Structure formats: C-alpha cells, structure tokens
Amino acid sequence: MSKSLQFDHSRYTFYEVGKVDELPEGERLFVGIGDQHIAVFNVNGEYAAIRDVCTHDDGTLGEGDLEGFEIVCPRHGARFDIRTGKALTLPAVDDTEAFPVRVVGDAIEVGIPL
C-alpha cells in the first residue's frame, strides 16, 4: 500500500519542505514545522516522513542507518518503519509519529495534523 493512502489528507495542513531535486534517492532531509522536528526520506522514489525522535529515549532518530524502509536508531538500535512510524524492535515499544508526504509539481510537502 502506498504511504499516501494511509492518511486522510483532509485532516492535514501541508507545508513545502523542499524540491524533489534536493532530496535524491536514498537521502533524507531534516525540517522543522512549528514545534515538530521531522525527518523526510526518499526510498526508491517513495517519500516518507517521521518525527525525528526515538520513542525509547527521545534521541534523534533520523540520523540512523536506513535499511529499506526501516530506520535504525543510532543510540540503541531500535527499528522503526518510516512509512508508518511503527516500532519494529526493542528497546522501543511505542511508535513514532509518521506524516503524509506528497509531491505537487516539483515541491515535496509534509502534512501536519490540523
């Protein structure tokens, strides 16, 4: 299932965070929208965004190794699915927040809940 289908876009306000050519395949960018710190990823041309905080210890999550659609927390090795925010391994037991991402023209936009 495409990530964009997991979210009801009517429940989000979308903000431009960059251009498609600024986020090449396999890369990530870090953005702040309001009080949210977000990591945005490009995996095989599919964009995903999660809150840049590990739910295990509140450390940064986006700096971790990316293995497919899984991010590995650089501090203690917990794994999360970047498409859904789901915690996949211990020591994390709580999911991190995931955000919808869409491309409009050449702009990458991330949705923040209303």
N, CA, C and O of each residue as an XYZ file, in Angstrom:
456
protein
N       0.842     -1.179      0.000
C       0.000      0.000      0.000
C       0.890      1.245      0.000
O       1.866      1.318      0.746
N       0.554      2.196     -0.818
C       1.301      3.446     -0.869
C       1.098      4.215      0.429
O       0.006      4.237      0.996
N       2.170      4.839      0.882
C       2.110      5.610      2.123
C       0.995      6.646      2.087
O       0.294      6.843      3.080
N       0.831      7.307      0.944
C      -0.156      8.377      0.867
C      -1.571      7.861      1.094
O      -2.442      8.629      1.501
N      -1.822      6.573      0.841
C      -3.147      6.012      1.048
C      -3.439      5.739      2.517
O      -4.589      5.482      2.874
N      -2.433      5.789      3.369
C      -2.618      5.512      4.784
C      -3.129      6.722      5.556
O      -3.490      6.606      6.727
N      -3.160      7.865      4.915
C      -3.527      9.104      5.591
C      -4.742      9.732      4.919
O      -4.858      9.709      3.694
N      -5.639     10.288      5.709
C      -6.743     11.082      5.192
C      -6.212     12.509      5.065
O      -6.137     13.241      6.051
N      -5.848     12.893      3.855
C      -5.194     14.190      3.638
C      -6.046     15.375      4.081
O      -5.515     16.460      4.318
N      -7.350     15.183      4.196
C      -8.209     16.292      4.628
C      -7.976     16.657      6.089
O      -8.440     17.700      6.549
N      -7.264     15.811      6.817
C      -7.005     16.064      8.238
C      -5.639     16.727      8.484
O      -5.185     16.825      9.624
N      -4.996     17.178      7.404
C      -3.647     17.728      7.500
C      -3.537     19.047      6.758
O      -4.227     19.286      5.767
N      -2.649     19.900      7.265
C      -2.212     21.079      6.538
C      -0.837     20.754      5.981
O       0.044     20.316      6.721
N      -0.644     20.964      4.682
C       0.615     20.606      4.041
C       1.529     21.813      3.894
O       1.095     22.920      3.577
N       2.814     21.558      4.137
C       3.846     22.592      4.065
C       4.960     22.120      3.134
O       5.404     20.975      3.206
N       5.398     23.015      2.268
C       6.519     22.680      1.393
C       7.795     22.605      2.222
O       8.092     23.507      3.005
N       8.550     21.514      2.042
C       9.787     21.325      2.799
C      11.023     21.268      1.900
O      12.152     21.253      2.391
N      10.808     21.236      0.596
C      11.933     21.196     -0.332
C      11.460     20.830     -1.718
O      10.269     20.638     -1.963
N      12.420     20.738     -2.619
C      12.159     20.364     -4.003
C      12.639     18.937     -4.234
O      13.551     18.459     -3.560
N      12.020     18.272     -5.184
C      12.365     16.889     -5.491
C      13.859     16.735     -5.764
O      14.473     15.765     -5.320
N      14.447     17.686     -6.492
C      15.879     17.561     -6.819
C      16.791     17.822     -5.617
O      18.001     17.609     -5.704
N      16.226     18.276     -4.503
C      17.004     18.489     -3.279
C      17.035     17.257     -2.377
O      17.757     17.229     -1.380
N      16.251     16.241     -2.730
C      16.187     15.025     -1.917
C      16.367     13.810     -2.834
O      15.393     13.154     -3.201
N      17.625     13.517     -3.200
C      17.874     12.388     -4.100
C      17.567     11.044     -3.443
O      17.454     10.941     -2.222
N      17.436     10.036     -4.269
C      17.200      8.660     -3.849
C      18.166      8.268     -2.729
O      19.372      8.497     -2.829
N      17.624      7.678     -1.667
C      18.432      7.186     -0.561
C      18.854      8.244      0.443
O      19.560      7.939      1.404
N      18.433      9.474      0.233
C      18.831     10.570      1.126
C      17.681     10.967      2.040
O      16.562     10.467      1.919
N      17.985     11.872      2.950
C      16.999     12.387      3.901
C      17.257     13.870      4.119
O      18.352     14.370      3.865
N      16.251     14.545      4.583
C      16.438     15.936      4.987
C      15.687     16.148      6.283
O      14.716     15.455      6.587
N      16.158     17.119      7.032
C      15.579     17.417      8.338
C      14.915     18.780      8.263
O      15.508     19.751      7.792
N      13.676     18.839      8.733
C      12.921     20.084      8.677
C      12.234     20.322     10.006
O      12.010     19.402     10.793
N      11.912     21.566     10.230
C      11.107     21.947     11.381
C       9.841     22.618     10.883
O       9.894     23.552     10.083
N       8.705     22.138     11.358
C       7.421     22.763     11.040
C       6.741     22.999     12.373
O       6.353     22.056     13.062
N       6.600     24.275     12.732
C       6.084     24.590     14.060
C       7.022     24.008     15.095
O       8.227     24.256     15.056
N       6.479     23.237     16.020
C       7.330     22.625     17.048
C       7.716     21.190     16.690
O       8.277     20.476     17.521
N       7.424     20.768     15.477
C       7.736     19.410     15.033
C       9.112     19.348     14.368
O       9.420     20.154     13.490
N       9.932     18.392     14.790
C      11.210     18.097     14.140
C      10.978     16.824     13.337
O      10.630     15.781     13.891
N      11.176     16.924     12.022
C      10.760     15.862     11.109
C      11.926     15.459     10.207
O      12.691     16.304      9.741
N      12.044     14.152      9.971
C      12.999     13.611      9.001
C      12.188     13.126      7.803
O      11.227     12.371      7.951
N      12.592     13.575      6.611
C      11.912     13.215      5.370
C      12.877     12.364      4.548
O      14.048     12.715      4.406
N      12.389     11.248      4.004
C      13.225     10.280      3.305
C      12.739     10.062      1.879
O      11.558     10.228      1.575
N      13.678      9.684      1.005
C      13.365      9.254     -0.351
C      13.929      7.844     -0.503
O      15.145      7.657     -0.553
N      13.046      6.860     -0.575
C      13.453      5.467     -0.757
C      12.815      4.976     -2.050
O      11.595      4.832     -2.136
N      13.641      4.723     -3.047
C      13.141      4.235     -4.344
C      12.067      5.137     -4.926
O      11.109      4.660     -5.534
N      12.228      6.444     -4.740
C      11.259      7.392     -5.274
C       9.997      7.529     -4.444
O       9.097      8.281     -4.819
N       9.908      6.823     -3.324
C       8.771      6.953     -2.414
C       9.217      7.807     -1.234
O      10.259      7.554     -0.630
N       8.428      8.806     -0.918
C       8.771      9.725      0.157
C       8.046      9.333      1.430
O       6.895      8.898      1.395
N       8.731      9.490      2.554
C       8.161      9.183      3.860
C       8.702     10.197      4.857
O       9.789     10.745      4.678
N       7.929     10.439      5.908
C       8.348     11.390      6.935
C       7.930     10.874      8.305
O       6.826     10.360      8.489
N       8.843     11.025      9.262
C       8.569     10.646     10.649
C       9.059     11.744     11.582
O       9.893     12.574     11.221
N       8.524     11.720     12.770
C       9.021     12.604     13.826
C      10.452     12.166     14.132
O      10.726     10.976     14.289
N      11.342     13.121     14.213
C      12.768     12.829     14.386
C      13.116     12.618     15.857
O      14.040     13.236     16.386
N      12.358     11.732     16.510
C      12.595     11.439     17.919
C      12.339      9.953     18.162
O      11.271      9.435     17.835
N      13.325      9.282     18.738
C      13.141      7.883     19.121
C      12.253      7.841     20.362
O      12.484      8.573     21.324
N      11.253      6.993     20.334
C      10.334      6.907     21.468
C      10.941      6.180     22.660
O      10.364      6.186     23.747
N      12.087      5.561     22.469
C      12.751      4.866     23.572
C      13.443      5.845     24.510
O      13.327      5.727     25.730
N      14.168      6.819     23.940
C      14.944      7.714     24.816
C      14.961      9.172     24.369
O      15.763      9.964     24.864
N      14.087      9.526     23.444
C      13.954     10.905     22.958
C      15.165     11.412     22.186
O      15.279     12.616     21.955
N      16.075     10.523     21.779
C      17.206     10.930     20.951
C      16.777     11.080     19.499
O      15.682     10.665     19.119
N      17.655     11.679     18.684
C      17.359     11.827     17.263
C      17.261     10.449     16.612
O      18.026      9.539     16.932
N      16.330     10.318     15.715
C      16.101      9.052     15.028
C      16.575      9.117     13.573
O      17.089      8.135     13.037
N      16.402     10.252     12.956
C      16.676     10.403     11.531
C      18.121     10.233     11.118
O      18.396     10.017      9.937
N      19.048     10.323     12.048
C      20.469     10.156     11.727
C      20.874      8.694     11.625
O      22.005      8.391     11.245
N      19.964      7.784     11.961
C      20.287      6.363     11.966
C      20.452      5.790     10.579
O      20.155      6.448      9.582
N      20.929      4.553     10.521
C      21.079      3.843      9.256
C      19.701      3.548      8.684
O      18.782      3.157      9.405
N      19.574      3.741      7.385
C      18.338      3.447      6.685
C      18.523      2.146      5.923
O      19.416      2.032      5.083
N      17.679      1.164      6.218
C      17.731     -0.141      5.563
C      16.370     -0.389      4.940
O      15.439     -0.842      5.606
N      16.265     -0.089      3.662
C      14.961     -0.135      3.010
C      14.085      0.932      3.626
O      14.443      2.110      3.638
N      12.926      0.516      4.142
C      12.015      1.462      4.788
C      12.136      1.428      6.310
O      11.250      1.910      7.017
N      13.235      0.856      6.816
C      13.463      0.819      8.259
C      14.606      1.738      8.636
O      15.662      1.737      8.004
N      14.377      2.525      9.682
C      15.425      3.377     10.236
C      15.875      2.725     11.538
O      15.056      2.266     12.334
N      17.192      2.693     11.741
C      17.769      2.096     12.942
C      18.243      3.231     13.839
O      19.100      4.021     13.445
N      17.693      3.311     15.029
C      18.086      4.374     15.959
C      19.584      4.294     16.209
O      20.097      3.225     16.540
N      20.296      5.412     16.055
C      21.746      5.385     16.222
C      22.208      5.196     17.667
O      23.383      4.917     17.903
N      21.311      5.340     18.626
C      21.724      5.221     20.030
C      21.622      3.806     20.567
O      22.580      3.298     21.150
N      20.474      3.155     20.382
C      20.273      1.838     20.996
C      19.750      0.779     20.035
O      19.439     -0.335     20.456
N      19.649      1.112     18.736
C      19.329      0.112     17.732
C      17.865     -0.224     17.511
O      17.560     -1.146     16.754
N      16.956      0.488     18.144
C      15.537      0.239     17.874
C      15.261      0.533     16.402
O      15.878      1.418     15.810
N      14.334     -0.212     15.823
C      13.988     -0.035     14.413
C      12.548      0.454     14.282
O      11.663      0.053     15.037
N      12.342      1.335     13.297
C      11.023      1.888     13.015
C      10.781      1.839     11.515
O      11.711      1.980     10.722
N       9.526      1.638     11.131
C       9.128      1.724      9.732
C       8.879      3.200      9.427
O       8.031      3.827     10.062
N       9.610      3.761      8.461
C       9.482      5.195      8.177
C       8.178      5.535      7.461
O       7.806      6.706      7.393
N       7.484      4.546      6.932
C       6.208      4.812      6.262
C       5.067      4.946      7.258
O       4.108      5.677      7.008
N       5.161      4.251      8.378
C       4.055      4.214      9.340
C       4.438      4.716     10.727
O       3.566      5.048     11.529
N       5.743      4.775     11.015
C       6.212      5.141     12.344
C       6.209      3.978     13.316
O       6.594      4.145     14.474
N       5.783      2.801     12.874
C       5.653      1.637     13.767
C       7.012      1.221     14.332
O       7.990      1.072     13.600
N       7.044      1.037     15.660
C       8.231      0.496     16.326
C       8.312     -0.985     15.989
O       7.354     -1.728     16.205
N       9.452     -1.417     15.461
C       9.593     -2.798     14.997
C      10.405     -3.675     15.937
O      10.221     -4.892     15.961
N      11.306     -3.068     16.716
C      12.144     -3.855     17.620
C      12.367     -3.104     18.928
O      12.241     -1.882     19.005
N      12.701     -3.875     19.942
C      13.109     -3.308     21.225
C      14.454     -2.612     21.032
O      15.203     -2.978     20.126
N      14.771     -1.639     21.844
C      14.102     -1.286     23.085
C      12.881     -0.381     22.921
O      12.227     -0.069     23.916
N      12.554      0.047     21.710
C      11.358      0.884     21.531
C      10.112      0.019     21.551
O      10.068     -1.037     20.919
N       9.098      0.470     22.279
C       7.816     -0.228     22.299
C       6.689      0.667     21.776
O       5.620      0.176     21.413
N       6.931      1.973     21.741
C       5.929      2.915     21.247
C       6.318      3.380     19.845
O       7.494      3.585     19.545
N       5.301      3.543     18.996
C       5.529      4.037     17.642
C       5.924      5.505     17.687
O       5.593      6.220     18.632
N       6.636      5.947     16.652
C       6.890      7.366     16.468
C       5.850      7.880     15.483
O       5.240      7.093     14.760
N       5.645      9.175     15.449
C       4.628      9.728     14.571
C       5.114      9.746     13.129
O       6.255     10.119     12.856
N       4.254      9.347     12.217
C       4.521      9.426     10.780
C       3.630     10.518     10.202
O       2.555     10.800     10.731
N       4.083     11.127      9.117
C       3.363     12.222      8.482
C       3.172     11.912      6.998
O       4.033     11.285      6.381
N       2.055     12.344      6.424
C       1.882     12.144      4.994
C       2.823     13.054      4.209
O       3.122     14.175      4.620
N       3.278     12.541      3.076
C       4.137     13.306      2.180
C       3.510     13.247      0.799
O       3.047     12.196      0.356
N       3.501     14.384      0.129
C       3.021     14.403     -1.249
C       3.952     15.281     -2.075
O       4.666     16.137     -1.552
N       3.920     15.042     -3.377
C       4.687     15.856     -4.313
C       3.683     16.609     -5.171
O       2.801     16.017     -5.793
N       3.839     17.928     -5.192
C       2.994     18.798     -6.002
C       3.928     19.544     -6.940
O       4.699     20.401     -6.509
N       3.855     19.214     -8.232
C       4.827     19.763     -9.178
C       6.190     19.206     -8.816
O       6.399     17.993     -8.849
N       7.124     20.093     -8.467
C       8.451     19.637     -8.022
C       8.659     19.867     -6.528
O       9.770     19.725     -6.019
N       7.581     20.222     -5.831
C       7.664     20.521     -4.391
C       7.292     19.295     -3.558
O       6.307     18.611     -3.836
N       8.099     19.035     -2.539
C       7.795     17.993     -1.558
C       7.067     18.677     -0.404
O       7.542     19.670      0.147
N       5.905     18.126     -0.051
C       5.111     18.690      1.020
C       4.849     17.648      2.105
O       4.589     16.480      1.813
N       4.923     18.090      3.357
C       4.647     17.239      4.501
C       3.404     17.769      5.205
O       3.248     18.975      5.394
N       2.520     16.844      5.591
C       1.285     17.224      6.264
C       1.410     17.156      7.776
O       1.939     16.198      8.339
N       0.912     18.192      8.408
C       0.874     18.278      9.872
C      -0.602     18.223     10.281
O      -1.426     18.910      9.678
N      -0.952     17.418     11.297
C      -2.358     17.312     11.693
C      -2.973     18.667     12.017
O      -2.327     19.541     12.596
N      -4.243     18.820     11.626
C      -4.969     20.078     11.906
C      -5.161     20.254     13.392
O      -5.747     21.246     13.826
